[in-house]
Amino acid sequence: MARNEDNGFSEWGGYFEAKKSKLEEQFAAASDPFRKSDLFEGISIFVNGRTDPSADELKRIMMVHGGTFHHYERSHTTYIIASVLPDVKVRNMNLSKFIGAKWVVDCLAKGKIVDYKPYLLYTNQKTSQPKLIFGKPKDSSANESKLDVDVEPPKDKTPMEVDSSKDEMQMELGGILKELQQAVATSPAKETSVSDGKITNLSATSSNSTTARTAADPNFLSEFYKNSRLHHIATLGAGFKQYVCQLRLDHGSQGFPKRETLKSLARAQRDGSERYVMHIDMDCFFVSVGLRARPELRGQPIAVTHSKGGNAATDVPVHPQADRKAELELFAQRFEHQFHDGDKAEKVRSGFEKKMSLSEIASCSYEAREKGIRNGMFVGQALKLCPELKTIPYDFEGYKEVASTLYDTVAQYTLNIEAVSCDEMFVELTDLVCELNVDVMAFVSHLRQEVHAKTGCPCSAGVAGNKLLARMATKEAKPNGQFLLDAKKDILAYMAPMSLELLPGVGSSMSHKLKLAGLNNCGDVQNSSLEKLETVLGKKLGQNLFQNCKGIDDRPLAYEQTRKTVSAEMNFGIRFTKSAECEQFLRQLSEEVTKRLVEIKRKARSINLKIMVRAAEAPVETSKYMGHGVCDTINKSSLIKHATDDVNVITSLVLNLMKEADLPPHELRGIGIHLTKLEDASEVRKENIIMQMFGKMSEMKKDKPVTQGTVAEKPTGDDKANKPAVVEAKPKPREPRNVMSMLTAAAESRKRDQLSEDKGQKETPKPKTRVVPLEPKLDEDVLAQLPEDIRLEVLAHREEYLSIAECGGKVRKPAPPRYPTLNSPPLSKRNRSPNVSPLNASDLKPSTSRAAVARMQRRTDRKEQEQGIRSDQIVADYIEDLPKFVNPNILKIIPKPKLPELLMGANYKDLLNEWVSREEVPKPTDVDLIHQQVSHMISSDQLDHMYDVMKYLCRIINAKRSSSCCWHLAYKHIEENIQSQVLKIEGYNLLFIENIRCMKCT
């Protein structure tokens, strides 16, 4: 039937319009008997989807308080009440009337109609993620006033039509602004063509603009952290670790009254000497918390994510300059070849299809996992696997509430808790079980039921004799169960089929190295030798993995965990057009990380700046909206002389590190500040106190120079009473003398001495006046103020500290290492004039001071070593040049030169550090020498020391030569030769944990 055909309802505008009018009349008639007020008179609402209060409750409120409830959206509907909307509606509809149901509730509570603007649900944005709400810039007030002026509607238009046209104008202006900002972001050379002032003013013309803010906005940082799931998760995890420490401090020696309720549980029937460690973990934590308010969704496939899901997740607008195909291949190549992570490579390849949402799933229900969905998967890919997947938003307050209840519930029975995250912990149950003589699994069941009753969320628990096996038991218990891994069970057989990736600390890179060595599961490691594992992973990691594969884990629970690092990082929305914007953001990020440092009452001695730069081959615009895309990571670090929590010091260091990096601001995609080597803010460093004492002694020494006559015999009592007067020494200025006259005078003096000795007439030397400094002594006043342990240490090592005081309160630097330097020898100094010499006769005699003697000894040793190396080199060259027809027995007689073991001593770090610090570009001869040293370690079966040398060399190159590809290639040259040598000898490659972090030369 044609739409314009008369069906009896033409006078009402058709059947559907007639139905709408009839429903309105029925609502008005039914409202009259129940009306109590006219609070909502003239206001009509339409409820879209599920709300709180529900649609029926809102309908009754409108009925009682004079409002109108529309069953269908009408053109004259005042407000549309909703909680969430499909992304298609968000992008295509006028959202100025969509508000939350809380507006109705607040109007009732206050007895008046409140302003609806704070309750607006959405604005016209083209992203499915929640909008970051920013304050308006101060300089935009003029433009805002122009738009906020009430405009009288034309005679031929209604106020509603005027509002609609105004919204359309705002959207159009927002689109123009977006194009301008993209032009500036993608073409830094065009900065001069677009005035910054014009862009700022244009951005202020609409609060409903479609323009997305970037890190250049002053309010971006605070709004980002309000909506960042990773930030909230990390903050909650660190917060509960501190919470457990505080509970233990506050509890003291108090008892646990709640334990009385456990006496009715089943009695223990096991050996009391067994250890019990419980690992408890909430099941699908984010999903479980979200379903508390959505019970109707239980049993369905659910995912927690920022995306709204549905058709909107498979039709996401993509920037026209983004190249998903190119970005896909770049990501996949890096994951496969650099990180050896096949799972992430597959995730990218299957989730980067055109217009599919790249929002990640934080948590999914077990029903969703049965469909093949996993945590971390892209929403677009998940919807292809399971079209009926339901998505729910994050509930950060709910997570905090449930996590607090979990920790408080366990803390009623014991405080032997090691916090792992907001929904996971280890608990030592040995003392509790022994004291109450209860069955451990009966207690675990009681605890799980209590947690579920209080939170409405299920949890699983595993119990075993150590932390490793307890975590394994939890995997057996999930979902919503418990499991005891009995010590009487054959643990070796239980662990044998376990994949190595299930063990703590085994990531994709380590797993790749183990597979190359033929180790795929715990059974393979059990059948292998410890020496082989140490060769592949290093000594410490090899020993830990070898023990873990046998189910052995001697780690105690860490009840009081101290923060070792504090960081703040941002890799979303980093789009700068000029250096001033970058500097402003760095100052804000420095303030944020300093605030976190102060909150935990710590100070930092090291700072690291992590910079993510767009890779040269990566597209300018990323596939994920405002994401970082394919990047190269640069790290710049600096040590702080004294531990600090001063925001000015940290900010200054951060700005200097960024200046050293010398990167164009428009290429930056991520910035992070990491503070390490933390110290307690209230701790007073011991060496500072001692150095203050030495400084005071040094000042006393400088203030009291004296002259003293030389006395042949010990002073008697009278001598002590009649001390020689102390006079200030006034050294005479030296006169220039000729070297030949000095030598002649010295020769005549020696001749006269020899003649006098022959005659037996030895002259008694006359006493000479010499300048001596005041003998350093420990200051008794300062010594009395020192703590007892420090005072005893100073008194026990008096001579050592007095020698430090002689150096002016500074610790003497260690003597230079006795090895030939890798650098070129310094140029010899120019000869002085042969006619005039600044020396006098005493200068020709060797000094007798301890420092001079030590210096002469070092010089002699160095000469002997250099001569030995030089002679060895001569012999080596001679042997190499010998004709082939020479009798081989001759070669046996001639000793072969021994390679100097420069890197075998404890000072190898000083040598490597000096080499990397001095040379801007490494010399090939130096690289070859280092390679020879390392190769010698391999051939002499000193792999542990070789591993330490290579690890330290890689670290200092990353720290001091992070932007020098010449150094990177030199290190990789040495590493490749080592791997080739080990592969030839042992049949496998080594795993070097430290790697050169430079994508340019990879």
Disulfide bonds with the S-S distance in Angstrom:
none
